[in-house]
Amino acid sequence: MTGWASLPALAPEPDQLQSTNALMDMTRRLARAIGPGLAGVLVAVMPLPGFFTLDAATFAVSALTVLMLGSRYAWRAAPGPARPLAREIGEGLRAVAARPAIMTAFAALAVSSFGFSMAFTLGVPLFTHQVLRGSVADYGLIVAAYGVANVAANLVVAAVPIRRRAEAFFLGKVVIGAGFLLLAAAPTLALAMAGSALAAVGGPMGDIPLLTLVQLEMPPGLLGKAFGVRSTLSRGGAVAGTVAGVPLLGALGPRTGIALAAAVVAATGLYGLVVTARRLSAPARTS
């Protein structure tokens, strides 16, 4: 959250900012894809105390890299007394609500996080076991297809300047929904992997333009608060999807449950595209 808010000070040009967002987002996606497997290998070959010591050392390395940013990083908060947390949260919500494109995108992010959590986090393991009658290795292949396509799409987005950022975000949600719909209908492991890969393309396709849009539209002093709102809505949607997904997938089955979640994500993206198109075509107000 703090990192996204700090990037405009390090990469002020819009195209440079988008590329930097893509690079930072790719490191996050790589860590999420590689980290669990690497942790499993390390736990198997080294004592547990040594494993936690190594984990602690990675935080020290991270702190050192922040220190290396030097004078280009805003080290100190704005002067003045500390303000109540509720006031800080309210200010962030008001700032986001005052910008309809960002507010609509944040709301869509919460809904799509709900659908993603239900479809991918819960649905794919059940789908692999109950529908494909596959093994843990088959599940790993579906997840690997997602990870590879995720990183590849990130590299492409980094190289392609995007001007209509809100539309790109919502289109990304449509792509995610389409990918999960393909996965839900897949009769074979190969098609399930293809659906997973297609869904993965929509992640960077939508997330990076939204990050750049927020960084360019929000005043610097409100960036941290805006990203706090984004994080809260995204994680709240993911938690809700996990909680609601258990009974829904149990009642509907993995194929129908994933299809339902995919339809929700795709519909959210289509709704956002329609709203954005209407906003852009509306005549400007005159005083």
C-alpha positions, -999 to 999 in steps of 0.1 A, spaced: 0 0 0 28 24 10 49 13 -20 21 21 -45 16 55 -30 54 63 -32 60 53 -68 48 87 -83 77 104 -66 102 79 -82 86 77 -116 67 109 -123 60 104 -161 28 85 -168 43 60 -192 72 54 -169 48 51 -140 28 24 -157 60 4 -165 72 8 -129 38 -3 -116 41 -34 -139 75 -42 -126 65 -39 -90 33 -59 -96 53 -86 -114 76 -91 -84 45 -95 -62 30 -121 -85 63 -140 -89 67 -141 -51 32 -154 -47 38 -180 -73 73 -191 -63 72 -185 -26 51 -215 -14 71 -240 -34 104 -225 -24 93 -225 13 84 -262 10 118 -271 -4 136 -251 23 116 -266 51 125 -300 38 163 -294 37 170 -271 67 161 -270 104 130 -251 113 149 -224 134 172 -218 104 142 -215 81 126 -187 103 160 -170 106 163 -169 68 128 -156 66 137 -128 91 167 -120 70 146 -113 40 128 -85 58 162 -70 66 171 -71 29 138 -54 21 145 -26 46 180 -21 31 165 -17 -3 142 10 9 171 28 25 189 27 -8 162 48 -23 178 78 -6 167 113 -10 142 106 -38 119 89 -12 96 110 10 110 99 44 90 121 67 53 125 71 37 159 68 42 180 99 13 183 124 -3 164 152 -15 128 147 -52 126 137 -78 101 148 -79 69 127 -116 74 119 -109 108 105 -81 94 83 -104 67 70 -133 91 64 -110 115 44 -98 86 22 -134 75 15 -145 110 7 -115 115 -17 -123 83 -35 -161 90 -37 -153 124 -52 -138 106 -82 -166 84 -98 -143 64 -121 -121 54 -92 -150 47 -69 -167 25 -95 -135 6 -101 -129 1 -64 -165 -13 -60 -159 -36 -89 -126 -47 -74 -145 -58 -42 -170 -78 -62 -144 -94 -85 -123 -103 -55 -153 -121 -41 -157 -140 -74 -120 -148 -77 -117 -162 -42 -147 -184 -48 -137 -195 -83 -99 -200 -80 -90 -203 -43 -119 -227 -34 -133 -238 -67 -103 -250 -87 -91 -276 -61 -126 -290 -59 -130 -289 -97 -97 -308 -102 -107 -335 -77 -144 -339 -83 -149 -331 -120 -115 -339 -136 -108 -367 -112 -73 -354 -112 -44 -355 -87 -25 -328 -68 -1 -327 -97 -30 -318 -120 -41 -290 -97 -5 -278 -97 -5 -276 -135 -37 -255 -135 -21 -231 -110 12 -231 -129 -7 -221 -161 -22 -192 -142 11 -181 -129 30 -183 -162 2 -164 -180 0 -139 -152 37 -129 -155 36 -129 -193 6 -106 -194 24 -84 -169 54 -80 -193 31 -71 -222 11 -45 -202 44 -29 -191 54 -24 -227 20 -11 -241 10 25 -231 -26 26 -219 -45 58 -221 -81 47 -213 -72 32 -179 -106 28 -164 -119 9 -195 -88 -13 -194 -95 -22 -158 -131 -32 -165 -121 -51 -196 -96 -70 -175 -125 -82 -153 -144 -94 -183 -113 -114 -194 -110 -130 -159 -147 -140 -160 -144 -154 -195 -113 -175 -184 -131 -190 -154 -162 -197 -175 -139 -217 -199 -124 -235 -170 -158 -244 -155 -169 -259 -189 -136 -277 -195 -139 -315 -199 -101 -320 -199 -71 -308 -180 -57 -291 -210 -88 -269 -214 -89 -262 -177 -53 -250 -180 -63 -228 -209 -91 -213 -190 -69 -206 -160 -43 -189 -183 -69 -167 -199 -82 -156 -165 -46 -148 -155 -43 -124 -184 -71 -102 -170 -52 -96 -137 -24 -74 -149 -46 -61 -177 -68 -45 -152 -48 -40 -120 -19 -20 -135 -41 6 -153 -61 10 -121 -29 16 -100 -17 42 -125 -51 59 -127 -52 63 -89 -16 76 -88 -23 102 -115 -58 113 -103 -54 115 -66 -35 143 -48 -2 131 -34 -13 136 2 -43 114 -3 -26 85 -22 -19 64 9 -55 68 20 -69 59 -14 -48 28 -16 -59 19 19 -95 20 7 -86 -2 -23 -68 -27 -1 -97 -29 24 -123 -34 -3 -102 -60 -22 -94 -80 9 -129 -77 23 -143 -91 -10 -118 -120 -10 -127 -129 26 -164 -127 18 -159 -149 -12 -141 -175 8 -168 -176 35 -197 -176 11 -180 -199 -14 -179 -229 9 -217 -234 12 -223 -222 -24 -198 -247 -39 -211 -274 -17 -247 -268 -28 -240 -261 -65 -210 -282 -72 -176 -269 -84 -186 -266 -121 -217 -246 -115 -202 -227 -86 -172 -216 -106 -194 -206 -135 -216 -185 -112 -185 -167 -97 -171 -162 -133 -204 -147 -144 -204 -123 -115 -169 -111 -123 -176 -107 -160 -209 -89 -154 -191 -65 -130 -166 -57 -158 -193 -52 -184 -213 -29 -160 -182 -8 -154 -176 -5 -192 -211 7 -197 -210 32 -169 -176 45 -181 -189 49 -216 -219 68 -205 -198 91 -183 -175 98 -212 -203 105 -236 -223 127 -213 -222 164 -222 -199 186 -201 -217 208 -176 -216 245 -182 -218 271 -155 
